[in-house]
């Protein structure tokens, strides 16, 4: 099973390429759709890494993929600018998921 990166910047793409992960750099909505279709057509790809910017700019595309496709798994990752999430987002997520304050 392979990983595939769809990035909005060359720095994240270069870092992932250095670790052996293939991918593409895209900027427009249509380019994102085409890159996702390319990833879906390759049955060896099990995880698609997306920079968080796509989740913020094109949530309808990302949410549709997450809800209607079992594979590949879509994982949003921070890019060189860091994450757009709150510092304690993991704790908040766990608290919300299980209903217990940690």
Residue frames as a rotation matrix with the C-alpha (Angstrom) as fourth column:
UNK 1
0.586 0.810 0.000 0.00
0.810 -0.586 0.000 0.00
0.000 0.000 -1.000 0.00
UNK 2
-0.470 -0.787 0.400 1.39
0.810 -0.564 -0.159 3.38
0.351 0.249 0.903 -1.04
UNK 3
0.076 0.382 -0.921 0.99
0.581 -0.768 -0.270 6.93
-0.811 -0.515 -0.280 0.15
UNK 4
-0.212 -0.098 0.972 0.26
0.899 -0.409 0.155 9.76
0.382 0.907 0.175 -2.29
UNK 5
-0.410 -0.027 -0.912 0.56
0.602 -0.759 -0.249 13.49
-0.685 -0.651 0.327 -1.53
UNK 6
0.162 0.419 0.893 -1.58
0.824 -0.555 0.111 16.29
0.542 0.718 -0.436 -2.93
UNK 7
-0.221 -0.411 -0.884 0.04
0.851 -0.523 0.031 19.53
-0.476 -0.746 0.466 -1.81
UNK 8
0.853 0.495 0.165 -0.62
0.518 -0.766 -0.381 23.20
-0.062 0.411 -0.910 -2.36
UNK 9
0.753 -0.645 -0.127 3.08
-0.632 -0.764 0.130 24.11
-0.181 -0.018 -0.983 -2.08
UNK 10
0.555 -0.620 -0.555 6.39
-0.307 0.467 -0.829 22.88
0.773 0.630 0.069 -3.38
UNK 11
-0.314 -0.728 0.609 8.07
-0.854 -0.064 -0.516 22.78
0.415 -0.683 -0.602 0.04
UNK 12
0.148 0.450 0.880 5.75
-0.756 0.625 -0.193 20.11
-0.637 -0.637 0.433 1.46
UNK 13
0.949 0.202 -0.241 5.97
-0.314 0.626 -0.713 18.21
0.007 0.753 0.658 -1.81
UNK 14
0.237 -0.946 -0.220 9.79
-0.543 0.059 -0.838 18.29
0.806 0.318 -0.500 -1.75
UNK 15
-0.352 -0.345 0.870 9.94
-0.935 0.178 -0.308 17.11
-0.049 -0.922 -0.385 1.86
UNK 16
0.480 0.610 0.630 7.64
-0.539 0.772 -0.337 14.20
-0.693 -0.178 0.699 1.14
UNK 17
0.861 -0.234 -0.452 9.55
-0.339 0.398 -0.853 13.28
0.380 0.887 0.263 -2.01
UNK 18
-0.143 -0.970 0.195 12.72
-0.812 0.002 -0.584 13.10
0.566 -0.242 -0.788 0.07
UNK 19
-0.382 0.062 0.922 10.99
-0.743 0.572 -0.347 10.51
-0.549 -0.818 -0.173 2.24
UNK 20
-0.971 -0.132 0.197 9.90
0.007 0.815 0.580 8.51
-0.237 0.565 -0.791 -0.80
UNK 21
-0.129 0.990 0.061 6.28
0.523 0.120 -0.844 9.65
-0.843 -0.077 -0.533 -1.09
UNK 22
-0.789 -0.070 0.611 5.11
0.602 -0.286 0.745 10.53
0.123 0.956 0.267 -4.58
UNK 23
-0.001 0.850 -0.528 2.65
0.695 -0.379 -0.611 13.31
-0.719 -0.367 -0.590 -5.22
UNK 24
-0.154 0.052 0.987 1.63
0.845 -0.511 0.159 16.44
0.513 0.858 0.035 -7.06
UNK 25
-0.740 -0.007 -0.673 1.36
0.380 -0.829 -0.410 20.17
-0.555 -0.559 0.616 -6.39
UNK 26
-0.287 0.727 0.624 -1.99
0.834 -0.131 0.536 21.73
0.471 0.674 -0.568 -7.30
UNK 27
-0.971 -0.083 -0.224 -3.58
0.183 -0.860 -0.476 25.12
-0.153 -0.503 0.851 -6.73
UNK 28
-0.602 0.782 -0.162 -7.00
-0.766 -0.508 0.394 25.15
0.226 0.361 0.905 -8.41
UNK 29
-0.010 0.734 0.680 -10.20
-0.752 0.443 -0.489 23.28
-0.660 -0.516 0.547 -7.61
UNK 30
0.822 0.343 -0.455 -10.21
-0.569 0.544 -0.617 21.41
0.035 0.766 0.642 -10.93
UNK 31
-0.064 -0.931 -0.360 -6.57
-0.643 0.315 -0.698 20.40
0.763 0.187 -0.619 -10.46
UNK 32
-0.570 -0.073 0.819 -7.49
-0.785 0.343 -0.516 18.97
-0.243 -0.936 -0.253 -7.04
UNK 33
0.500 0.830 0.247 -10.33
-0.654 0.549 -0.520 16.93
-0.567 0.098 0.818 -8.55
UNK 34
0.680 -0.294 -0.672 -8.01
-0.535 0.427 -0.729 15.57
0.501 0.855 0.133 -11.25
UNK 35
-0.434 -0.891 0.132 -5.31
-0.713 0.251 -0.655 14.67
0.551 -0.379 -0.744 -8.71
UNK 36
-0.278 0.420 0.864 -7.85
-0.760 0.453 -0.465 12.85
-0.587 -0.786 0.194 -6.54
UNK 37
0.789 0.583 -0.193 -9.16
-0.564 0.564 -0.603 10.91
-0.243 0.585 0.774 -9.56
UNK 38
0.213 -0.809 -0.548 -5.59
-0.622 0.321 -0.714 9.94
0.754 0.493 -0.435 -10.41
UNK 39
-0.662 -0.461 0.591 -5.09
-0.745 0.320 -0.586 8.66
0.081 -0.828 -0.555 -6.85
UNK 40
0.129 0.813 0.568 -8.41
-0.723 0.469 -0.507 6.77
-0.679 -0.345 0.648 -6.92
UNK 41
0.766 0.198 -0.611 -7.51
-0.622 0.470 -0.627 5.03
0.163 0.860 0.483 -10.17
UNK 42
-0.238 -0.901 -0.363 -4.27
-0.543 0.434 -0.719 3.62
0.805 0.026 -0.593 -8.71
UNK 43
0.712 0.641 -0.287 -5.33
-0.186 0.566 0.803 0.66
0.677 -0.518 0.522 -6.59
UNK 44
0.010 -0.794 -0.608 -1.91
0.722 0.426 -0.545 0.55
0.691 -0.434 0.578 -4.89
UNK 45
-0.699 -0.220 0.681 -2.57
-0.173 -0.871 -0.460 3.91
0.694 -0.439 0.571 -3.18
UNK 46
-0.178 0.605 -0.776 -4.11
0.809 0.539 0.235 3.34
0.560 -0.586 -0.586 0.25
UNK 47
0.239 0.188 -0.953 -3.61
0.783 -0.618 0.075 6.76
-0.575 -0.764 -0.295 1.84
UNK 48
0.133 -0.148 0.980 -3.87
0.706 -0.680 -0.199 10.19
0.696 0.718 0.014 0.24
UNK 49
-0.233 -0.295 -0.927 -2.19
0.855 -0.516 -0.051 12.99
-0.463 -0.804 0.373 2.19
UNK 50
0.295 0.374 0.879 -3.69
0.709 -0.703 0.061 16.44
0.641 0.605 -0.472 1.62
UNK 51
-0.861 -0.509 -0.005 -2.39
0.395 -0.662 -0.637 19.70
0.321 -0.551 0.771 2.99
UNK 52
-0.452 0.711 -0.538 -4.93
0.734 -0.046 -0.677 21.28
-0.506 -0.701 -0.502 5.36
UNK 53
-0.762 0.121 -0.636 -5.45
-0.305 -0.933 0.189 24.22
-0.571 0.338 0.748 3.03
UNK 54
-0.840 0.457 -0.292 -7.59
-0.156 0.311 0.937 22.05
0.519 0.833 -0.190 0.74
UNK 55
-0.470 0.672 -0.572 -9.91
0.855 0.507 -0.106 21.14
0.219 -0.539 -0.813 3.59
UNK 56
-0.383 0.277 -0.881 -10.44
0.417 -0.800 -0.432 24.82
-0.824 -0.533 0.191 4.32
UNK 57
-0.691 0.021 -0.722 -10.77
-0.510 -0.722 0.468 26.00
-0.512 0.692 0.509 0.70
UNK 58
-0.412 0.513 -0.753 -12.66
-0.717 0.328 0.615 23.07
0.563 0.793 0.233 -0.84
UNK 59
-0.668 0.107 0.736 -14.50
-0.603 0.501 -0.620 21.32
-0.435 -0.859 -0.270 2.01
UNK 60
0.421 0.904 -0.074 -17.27
-0.772 0.314 -0.552 20.06
-0.476 0.289 0.831 -0.28
UNK 61
0.354 -0.375 -0.857 -14.77
-0.660 0.549 -0.513 18.00
0.663 0.747 -0.054 -2.31
UNK 62
-0.688 -0.725 0.033 -12.90
-0.507 0.447 -0.737 16.62
0.520 -0.523 -0.676 0.70
UNK 63
-0.456 0.593 0.663 -16.06
-0.702 0.218 -0.678 15.85
-0.547 -0.775 0.317 2.70
UNK 64
0.559 0.675 -0.481 -17.62
-0.826 0.403 -0.394 14.09
-0.073 0.618 0.783 -0.29
UNK 65
0.011 -0.658 -0.753 -14.57
-0.518 0.640 -0.567 11.86
0.856 0.396 -0.334 -0.67
UNK 66
-0.840 -0.385 0.382 -14.39
-0.505 0.298 -0.810 11.08
0.199 -0.873 -0.445 3.06
UNK 67
-0.239 0.850 0.470 -18.09
-0.735 0.158 -0.659 10.22
-0.634 -0.503 0.587 3.24
UNK 68
0.678 0.683 -0.272 -18.49
-0.655 0.394 -0.644 8.25
-0.332 0.615 0.715 0.02
UNK 69
0.409 -0.606 -0.682 -15.21
-0.429 0.532 -0.730 6.37
0.805 0.591 -0.042 -0.41
UNK 70
0.994 -0.110 0.008 -13.77
0.054 0.547 0.836 3.71
-0.096 -0.830 0.549 1.81
UNK 71
0.131 -0.988 0.079 -10.37
0.595 0.142 0.791 3.71
-0.793 -0.057 0.607 0.14
UNK 72
-0.279 -0.891 -0.357 -8.08
0.580 0.140 -0.802 5.46
0.765 -0.431 0.478 -0.14
UNK 73
0.355 0.277 -0.893 -8.04
0.918 -0.284 0.277 6.99
-0.177 -0.918 -0.356 3.31
UNK 74
0.316 -0.197 0.928 -7.84
0.352 -0.884 -0.308 10.80
0.881 0.424 -0.210 3.19
UNK 75
0.316 -0.309 -0.897 -5.55
0.929 -0.093 0.359 12.40
-0.194 -0.947 0.257 5.80
UNK 76
0.793 -0.050 0.607 -5.14
0.154 -0.948 -0.279 16.16
0.589 0.315 -0.744 6.11
UNK 77
0.211 -0.826 -0.523 -1.65
0.977 0.169 0.127 17.23
-0.016 -0.538 0.843 7.16
UNK 78
0.741 -0.057 -0.669 -0.21
0.103 -0.975 0.197 20.63
-0.664 -0.215 -0.717 8.14
UNK 79
0.700 -0.553 0.451 2.17
0.543 0.003 -0.839 22.25
0.463 0.833 0.303 5.69
UNK 80
-0.292 -0.955 -0.049 5.23
0.786 -0.210 -0.582 24.42
0.546 -0.209 0.812 6.24
UNK 81
-0.389 0.219 0.895 3.03
-0.295 -0.950 0.104 27.19
0.873 -0.224 0.434 7.66
UNK 82
-0.961 0.056 0.271 1.90
-0.244 0.294 -0.924 24.92
-0.132 -0.954 -0.269 10.47
UNK 83
-0.620 0.784 -0.019 -1.59
0.767 0.611 0.196 23.79
0.166 0.107 -0.980 11.29
UNK 84
-0.565 0.533 0.629 -4.75
-0.253 -0.838 0.483 25.86
0.785 0.114 0.608 11.28
UNK 85
0.302 0.692 -0.655 -6.02
0.416 0.523 0.744 23.91
0.858 -0.497 -0.130 14.26
UNK 86
0.725 -0.001 0.689 -6.10
-0.572 -0.558 0.601 24.95
0.384 -0.830 -0.405 17.89
UNK 87
-0.291 -0.951 0.109 -3.11
-0.843 0.201 -0.499 23.85
0.452 -0.237 -0.860 19.98
UNK 88
-0.721 0.053 0.690 -5.21
-0.479 0.681 -0.553 21.35
-0.500 -0.730 -0.466 21.97
UNK 89
-0.097 0.756 -0.648 -7.31
-0.983 0.030 0.182 20.02
0.157 0.654 0.740 19.08
UNK 90
-0.496 -0.108 -0.861 -6.48
-0.188 0.982 -0.015 16.36
0.848 0.155 -0.508 19.83
UNK 91
-0.971 0.147 -0.190 -7.61
0.218 0.211 -0.953 16.61
-0.101 -0.966 -0.237 23.46
UNK 92
-0.486 0.835 -0.258 -10.79
-0.700 -0.549 -0.457 18.41
-0.523 -0.042 0.851 22.40
UNK 93
-0.214 0.363 -0.907 -11.47
-0.812 0.451 0.372 15.75
0.544 0.815 0.198 19.77
UNK 94
-0.737 -0.109 -0.667 -11.07
0.186 0.916 -0.356 12.92
0.649 -0.387 -0.655 22.30
UNK 95
-0.900 0.427 -0.090 -13.24
-0.037 -0.280 -0.959 14.74
-0.435 -0.860 0.267 24.85
UNK 96
-0.282 0.821 -0.496 -15.95
-0.921 -0.376 -0.100 15.23
-0.268 0.429 0.862 22.27
UNK 97
-0.321 0.089 -0.943 -15.72
-0.614 0.738 0.279 11.66
0.721 0.669 -0.182 20.97
UNK 98
-0.515 0.047 -0.856 -15.94
0.416 0.887 -0.201 9.83
0.749 -0.460 -0.476 24.30
UNK 99
0.420 0.803 0.422 -17.63
0.050 -0.485 0.873 12.47
0.906 -0.346 -0.244 26.44
UNK 100
0.716 -0.272 -0.642 -14.98
0.693 0.176 0.699 12.42
-0.077 -0.946 0.315 29.17
UNK 101
0.867 -0.442 0.230 -12.82
-0.390 -0.889 -0.241 15.36
0.311 0.119 -0.943 30.04
UNK 102
0.548 -0.753 -0.365 -9.15
0.690 0.654 -0.312 14.41
0.474 -0.081 0.877 30.06
